[in-house]
């Protein structure tokens, strides 16, 4: 048996762009991804603190050091520049692994810097 635990979290990042014309996903500054342990194409949940919207999508690495948090495709209708978001990924673990697990959580500043 496995259980799902929080793996990575970017807590209270600021959306910098919303691109309706892109096919989908969320673009995240590569430095932020590295800091919390996210990898390219990883499945994430994104919560909008401004309006309560929640989506599931996948990550695309953005320019390193850009501070980019860009919601692409249909999500651009629910997330706008300036909105504050929480981005989370999860991992399946055995109860034994879970007992020792500590998620990687980062708290970027208002410019999305760690």
Secondary structure, 3 states (H helix, E strand, C coil): CCEEEEEEEEEEEECCEEECCCCCEEEEEHHHHHHHCCCCCCEEEEEECCCCCEEEEEEEEECCCCCCEEEEHHHHHCCCCCCEEEEEEEEEECHHHHHHCCCEEECCCCCCCC
